[in-house]
Amino acid sequence: MFKRLIAVALMLTVALSLGLAGCAKKPAQVTGDLAGDQTLRYDLGVAEPETLDPHLQQGVAEFNVASQMYEGLTRMDANNQPYAGVAEKWDISSDGLKYTFTLRKNSKWSNGDPVTAKDFEWSWKRALDPRTASPYSYQLYYIKGGQALNETDPKDEAKIKQLSDALGVKAKDDYTLEVTLEAPTPYFLGLTSFPTLYPVHRAEVEKFGDKWATKPEQFVTNGPFKMTKWVNNQAIEMEKSKNYWDAKNVVLKKIIFNLIDDQNTSLTMWESGQTDLNNNVPVQEIDRLKKEGKLTTLPYLGTYYYSFNVTKKPFDDPRVRTAFAMAIDRKLITQQITKAGQVPAYAFVPPGIPDVDPKGDFRKAGGDFFKEDLDAAKKLLADAGYKDMKKFPSFEILYNTSASHKTIAEAIQEMWSKNLGIPKEKVKLHVEEWKVYLPSRNTHNFQVARAGWIGDYVDPMTFLDMFVTNGGNNDPAYSNPKYDELIQKAKSSGDPKVRVPAMHEAEKILMNDMVIAPIYYYTNNWLIKPYVKGLAINTIGGVDFKQAWIAKH
C-alpha cells in the first residue's frame, strides 16, 4: 500500500541533515550516548498560545504544541512526506476517491482508552460542524459532503445532523476508517497529519464544552507526550505518554515549552544554557550568530506579507493597494534587516513547489507579478484620487509582538512616508500580543496587517485556497467569483494539467487585485544546542520531538 502514495509525486524533498530524523539512527540505537536528563526545553515564541484545541488552531506555535500531544492517521517527516501514524496501513482506490485506513489496535489515548475509527469520524465531523467555527475547516472540504456541512446555518440542527450522517467518512468497525473524497486529491495523505484532522477525546470535549482545552487534567491525548502543567504566560510542560503505541521508541521524558515572545530574552536564555532550542531569533543578532556558527538556517515553504483589508478605505481600492505594494524596498529589508537568506517576493506562492512537470517549479513557471516602481505607484494613487498625499487618510499597520516585526514595520512606515509623500504621523503602528492579534485579523479588525503563511502541505493550493469568499483564513475579506471558480476547478481535478494552470490563473487574479503585498520568502532560523539529536524539522514549519533525544554533554 505504501508504494501507492500518490501524494509523493507532488512532495518536495528537502532533507534536514543535522543528525536528525531521516538521517539519524533510531533513538533506541543510541542509548549509550544519552544524557541522564532527557528534558528538552524549547521557546515557543509566543507569550500564550491562542488555543490548544487542534480543531481551532491556526498558528505554527500552536501546531508545534499539538503535534507532540496528538497523532493523526499519519505523521509528517523531515522530508515533508507522510508516514504511518495511528493508521498502520491504507489502501487507495484506483480512481483516487476512496481511502481505507486500517488503524493500529494498540493505539491508545493517554488515559488508556483505545483510539478507534469512531474517534476520527466524530472528530472530523466536529471540525466541519459550523457550530465549531474551525478556521481550517476547509482542509476537510475534500471529503464528500464536507463543504456542504460546514456551510450550513449553525442554527439548523436538523440539517447539520442530516449532512453529518451523510459525510464521506465512516468507521466501518473500530479499526477501519473509510474516507470518500469529492475529487482526487494528491496531497490528502499529507493532510491527515494536519492538526485539524487530529482526533480529540469525545468524553472530555462533551463534558467540559468550550473550556475542555484549557487545563492539563482535561487533555486526554493520543500522541507521544501528554500535558502535565500549563502556567499561563510562563510554560507548558509535557511528559512521555506511557500509553502511546510507540512509547518504546520515545526517548525524551519531558518537554518544557517556554512561553516567551521577547526575542532578546529567548536568545539570552539559549546562550546561557537555560533552553536548548529556539527559532525566535532577533534579526539584529543574525550577523553575529552566523559568524559564531550558532545559527542554523533551513528551507521554509512560506511567505511574509502585508495583508490589506479590502473592505476598509482607503484600501478598498486595488490601485491604492498596488501602489503601496510597489513602494516597499524588499532588498533593503532582506539584506539589512532579516539577513538570513530570505528572497524578495513579487508573488505569493513561494519557490519549492512542483509545477505541471514535477521537475519544474510553480514559482519559476509563474514568474513575478509586479515590481517596485515609485512613478507607477504615484500615478495609481493620483488615478485613485490621491494627488496630494498630505491629505491621504491616516491608517494603522497591525503587527504582533516581536522585535523583528517591529523593525520591519518601522522600515515600511518610513518607506511609505518617504516614497509616497505621506506624512509619517499618518502611518501609525499598532502592536498586539499573539493571542489578541490573531482574532483581530480573523475578524477583519485592521487596515493593514503583518502576516505570514507557511504551507500546510507541498502544493500551491495551501497558499491559494485561503482567499476564497468567506474562507476561514481570508483575513482581507476578499471576494472574487472568478477566483473562487478557478480554485474549485483545481480542487475538482487530480490531473496536474488541469489543476496547476487553474492555480496559476488564480494567483494572477489575486496579485492583480493586490489583496496582499508579498515582501519576502521565508527561511527558517534555528538555534539548536549540539546535544539535541533526532529532531524532525520540515519545510512546512513542523517540528516533531517523537524521535528526539539529548546526548551527553
Rosetta blueprint (number, residue, H / E / L):
1 M L
2 F H
3 K H
4 R H
5 L L
6 I L
7 A L
8 V H
9 A H
10 L H
11 M L
12 L L
13 T L
14 V L
15 A L
16 L L
17 S L
18 L L
19 G L
20 L L
21 A L
22 G L
23 C L
24 A L
25 K L
26 K L
27 P H
28 A H
29 Q H
30 V H
31 T H
32 G H
33 D H
34 L E
35 A L
36 G L
37 D L
38 Q L
39 T E
40 L E
41 R E
42 Y E
43 D E
44 L L
45 G L
46 V L
47 A L
48 E L
49 P L
50 E L
51 T L
52 L L
53 D L
54 P L
55 H L
56 L L
57 Q L
58 Q L
59 G L
60 V H
61 A H
62 E H
63 F H
64 N H
65 V H
66 A H
67 S H
68 Q H
69 M H
70 Y L
71 E L
72 G L
73 L L
74 T E
75 R E
76 M E
77 D L
78 A L
79 N L
80 N L
81 Q L
82 P E
83 Y E
84 A E
85 G L
86 V L
87 A E
88 E E
89 K E
90 W E
91 D E
92 I E
93 S L
94 S L
95 D L
96 G L
97 L L
98 K E
99 Y E
100 T E
101 F E
102 T E
103 L E
104 R L
105 K L
106 N L
107 S L
108 K E
109 W L
110 S L
111 N L
112 G L
113 D L
114 P E
115 V L
116 T L
117 A H
118 K H
119 D H
120 F H
121 E H
122 W H
123 S H
124 W H
125 K H
126 R H
127 A H
128 L H
129 D L
130 P L
131 R L
132 T L
133 A L
134 S L
135 P L
136 Y L
137 S H
138 Y H
139 Q H
140 L H
141 Y L
142 Y L
143 I E
144 K L
145 G L
146 G H
147 Q H
148 A H
149 L H
150 N H
151 E L
152 T L
153 D L
154 P L
155 K L
156 D L
157 E H
158 A H
159 K H
160 I H
161 K H
162 Q H
163 L H
164 S H
165 D H
166 A H
167 L L
168 G L
169 V E
170 K E
171 A E
172 K E
173 D E
174 D L
175 Y L
176 T E
177 L E
178 E E
179 V E
180 T E
181 L E
182 E L
183 A L
184 P L
185 T L
186 P L
187 Y L
188 F H
189 L H
190 G H
191 L H
192 T L
193 S L
194 F L
195 P H
196 T H
197 L H
198 Y L
199 P L
200 V L
201 H L
202 R H
203 A H
204 E H
205 V H
206 E H
207 K H
208 F H
209 G H
210 D H
211 K H
212 W H
213 A H
214 T H
215 K L
216 P H
217 E H
218 Q H
219 F L
220 V L
221 T L
222 N L
223 G L
224 P L
225 F E
226 K E
227 M E
228 T E
229 K E
230 W E
231 V E
232 N L
233 N L
234 Q L
235 A E
236 I E
237 E E
238 M E
239 E E
240 K E
241 S L
242 K L
243 N L
244 Y L
245 W L
246 D L
247 A H
248 K H
249 N H
250 V L
251 V L
252 L L
253 K L
254 K E
255 I E
256 I E
257 F E
258 N E
259 L L
260 I L
261 D L
262 D L
263 Q H
264 N H
265 T H
266 S H
267 L H
268 T H
269 M H
270 W H
271 E H
272 S L
273 G L
274 Q L
275 T L
276 D L
277 L E
278 N E
279 N L
280 N L
281 V L
282 P L
283 V H
284 Q H
285 E H
286 I H
287 D H
288 R H
289 L H
290 K H
291 K H
292 E L
293 G L
294 K L
295 L E
296 T E
297 T E
298 L E
299 P E
300 Y E
301 L E
302 G E
303 T E
304 Y E
305 Y E
306 Y E
307 S E
308 F E
309 N L
310 V L
311 T L
312 K L
313 K L
314 P L
315 F L
316 D L
317 D L
318 P H
319 R H
320 V H
321 R H
322 T H
323 A H
324 F H
325 A H
326 M H
327 A L
328 I L
329 D L
330 R H
331 K H
332 L H
333 I H
334 T H
335 Q H
336 Q H
337 I H
338 T H
339 K L
340 A L
341 G L
342 Q L
343 V E
344 P E
345 A L
346 Y L
347 A L
348 F L
349 V L
350 P L
351 P L
352 G L
353 I L
354 P E
355 D L
356 V L
357 D L
358 P L
359 K L
360 G L
361 D E
362 F H
363 R H
364 K H
365 A H
366 G H
367 G L
368 D L
369 F L
370 F L
371 K L
372 E L
373 D L
374 L H
375 D H
376 A H
377 A H
378 K H
379 K H
380 L H
381 L H
382 A H
383 D H
384 A L
385 G L
386 Y L
387 K L
388 D L
389 M H
390 K H
391 K H
392 F L
393 P L
394 S L
395 F E
396 E E
397 I E
398 L E
399 Y E
400 N E
401 T L
402 S L
403 A H
404 S H
405 H H
406 K H
407 T H
408 I H
409 A H
410 E H
411 A H
412 I H
413 Q H
414 E H
415 M H
416 W H
417 S H
418 K H
419 N H
420 L H
421 G L
422 I L
423 P L
424 K H
425 E H
426 K H
427 V E
428 K E
429 L E
430 H E
431 V E
432 E E
433 E L
434 W H
435 K H
436 V H
437 Y H
438 L H
439 P H
440 S H
441 R H
442 N H
443 T L
444 H L
445 N L
446 F L
447 Q L
448 V E
449 A E
450 R E
451 A E
452 G E
453 W E
454 I E
455 G L
456 D L
457 Y L
458 V L
459 D L
460 P L
461 M H
462 T H
463 F H
464 L H
465 D H
466 M H
467 F H
468 V L
469 T L
470 N L
471 G L
472 G L
473 N L
474 N L
475 D L
476 P L
477 A L
478 Y L
479 S L
480 N L
481 P H
482 K H
483 Y H
484 D H
485 E H
486 L H
487 I H
488 Q H
489 K H
490 A H
491 K H
492 S L
493 S L
494 G L
495 D L
496 P H
497 K H
498 V H
499 R H
500 V H
501 P H
502 A H
503 M H
504 H H
505 E H
506 A H
507 E H
508 K H
509 I H
510 L H
511 M H
512 N H
513 D L
514 M L
515 V L
516 I E
517 A E
518 P E
519 I E
520 Y E
521 Y E
522 Y E
523 T E
524 N E
525 N E
526 W E
527 L E
528 I E
529 K L
530 P L
531 Y L
532 V E
533 K E
534 G L
535 L L
536 A E
537 I E
538 N L
539 T L
540 I L
541 G L
542 G L
543 V E
544 D E
545 F L
546 K L
547 Q L
548 A L
549 W E
550 I E
551 A E
552 K L
553 H L
